Amino acid sequence: MEQIQYAVQDEYGQDYAWCYGCGRLNQEGLRLRTGWQGDQTVTIYTPKKEHTAIPGFVYGGLLASLVDCHGTGSASLAMHRKNGYEPGDGVEPPRFVTASLNLDFLKPTPQDVLLKAVGTIEEVHPKKWKIHTEVFAGETLCVKAVVVAAVMPKSFTTA
């Protein structure tokens, strides 16, 4: 099974690691992890039984969550790399929030199949990145999406 060795979410500071989708400290969450695969980003997840829309198929909200966290994680990876760092370097990466999330559901997404979100990154502003994402269930392209991610405002800090 494919895995992400170095995920950007593993490097998020404790105050920012609680997201339901990708927070490593949220025991009830999805705990999505995003890393590099060449010059593209990848997030891998296998849906659970409770992520059912109708028997045999994945709930679209789970796919939106996958794309959302993949997008912000991808932007974080891109800016972190632009700043000269990679996950595993011990340097906390920048955090992003979703400014825009657009999905096109192309085919029903089967349950019990590994999902793989693959992102292509486009810098559109020094503090905004556009992530073009395709979500595959096995070899089947099920979702095409675009996320615009913005650097997290300082007002979002908990301190």
Residue pairs with C-beta under 8 A, 6 or more apart in sequence:
1 114
2 42
2 44
2 114
2 116
3 44
4 33
4 34
4 35
4 42
4 43
4 44
5 35
6 35
6 36
6 86
6 87
6 88
7 33
7 34
7 35
7 73
7 87
8 34
8 35
8 73
8 76
8 77
8 80
8 87
8 93
9 17
9 22
9 23
9 24
9 31
9 32
9 33
9 34
9 69
9 73
10 24
10 33
10 87
11 80
11 87
11 88
11 90
11 91
11 92
11 93
12 23
12 24
12 76
12 92
12 93
12 95
13 92
14 25
15 157
15 158
15 159
16 95
16 152
17 23
17 24
17 25
17 26
18 25
18 26
19 26
19 29
19 69
20 26
20 28
20 29
20 30
20 65
21 29
21 30
21 32
21 65
21 66
21 68
21 69
22 29
22 30
22 31
22 32
22 33
22 34
22 69
22 72
22 73
23 29
23 31
24 31
30 45
30 62
30 65
30 66
30 69
32 43
32 45
32 65
32 66
32 69
32 70
32 73
33 43
33 44
33 73
34 41
34 42
34 43
34 69
34 70
34 73
34 74
34 76
34 77
34 119
35 41
35 42
35 77
35 87
36 42
36 77
36 81
36 86
37 118
40 118
40 119
40 120
40 121
41 70
41 73
41 74
41 77
41 78
41 117
41 118
41 119
41 121
41 131
42 116
42 117
42 118
42 119
43 66
43 69
43 70
43 73
43 116
43 117
43 119
44 114
44 115
44 116
44 117
45 66
45 114
45 115
45 117
46 112
46 113
46 114
46 115
47 58
47 62
47 109
47 111
47 112
47 113
47 115
49 111
51 58
51 59
51 62
51 111
52 58
52 59
52 111
53 59
53 60
55 111
56 110
56 111
57 108
57 109
57 110
57 111
58 109
58 110
58 111
58 115
58 137
60 103
60 105
63 103
63 105
63 109
63 115
63 135
63 142
63 143
64 101
64 103
66 115
66 117
66 135
67 101
67 103
67 117
67 133
67 135
67 143
67 145
67 147
68 98
68 101
68 147
70 117
70 119
70 131
70 133
70 147
71 98
71 101
71 119
71 131
71 133
71 145
71 147
71 148
71 149
72 95
72 96
72 97
72 98
72 147
72 149
74 119
74 121
74 129
74 131
74 133
74 147
74 149
75 96
75 121
75 129
75 131
75 147
75 149
76 93
76 94
76 95
76 96
76 149
77 87
77 93
77 121
78 121
78 123
78 129
79 93
79 94
79 96
79 129
79 151
80 86
80 87
80 91
80 93
80 94
82 123
83 94
85 91
85 93
87 93
94 151
94 152
95 151
95 152
95 156
96 129
96 149
96 150
96 151
96 152
97 149
97 150
97 152
97 153
97 156
98 147
98 148
98 149
98 150
99 128
99 148
99 149
99 150
100 146
100 147
100 148
101 145
101 147
102 145
102 146
102 147
103 143
103 144
103 145
104 143
104 144
104 145
105 142
105 143
106 141
106 142
106 143
106 144
107 140
107 141
107 142
108 142
109 115
109 135
109 137
109 142
109 143
110 137
110 138
110 140
113 137
113 138
114 137
114 138
115 135
115 136
115 137
115 142
116 135
116 136
117 133
117 134
117 135
118 133
118 134
118 135
118 136
119 131
119 132
119 133
120 131
120 132
120 133
121 129
121 130
121 131
121 132
122 129
122 130
122 131
122 132
123 129
123 130
124 130
124 148
127 150
127 151
128 148
128 149
128 150
128 151
129 148
129 149
130 146
130 147
130 148
130 149
131 146
131 147
131 148
131 149
132 144
132 145
132 146
133 143
133 144
133 145
133 146
133 147
134 141
134 143
134 144
134 145
135 141
135 142
135 143
135 144
135 145
136 142
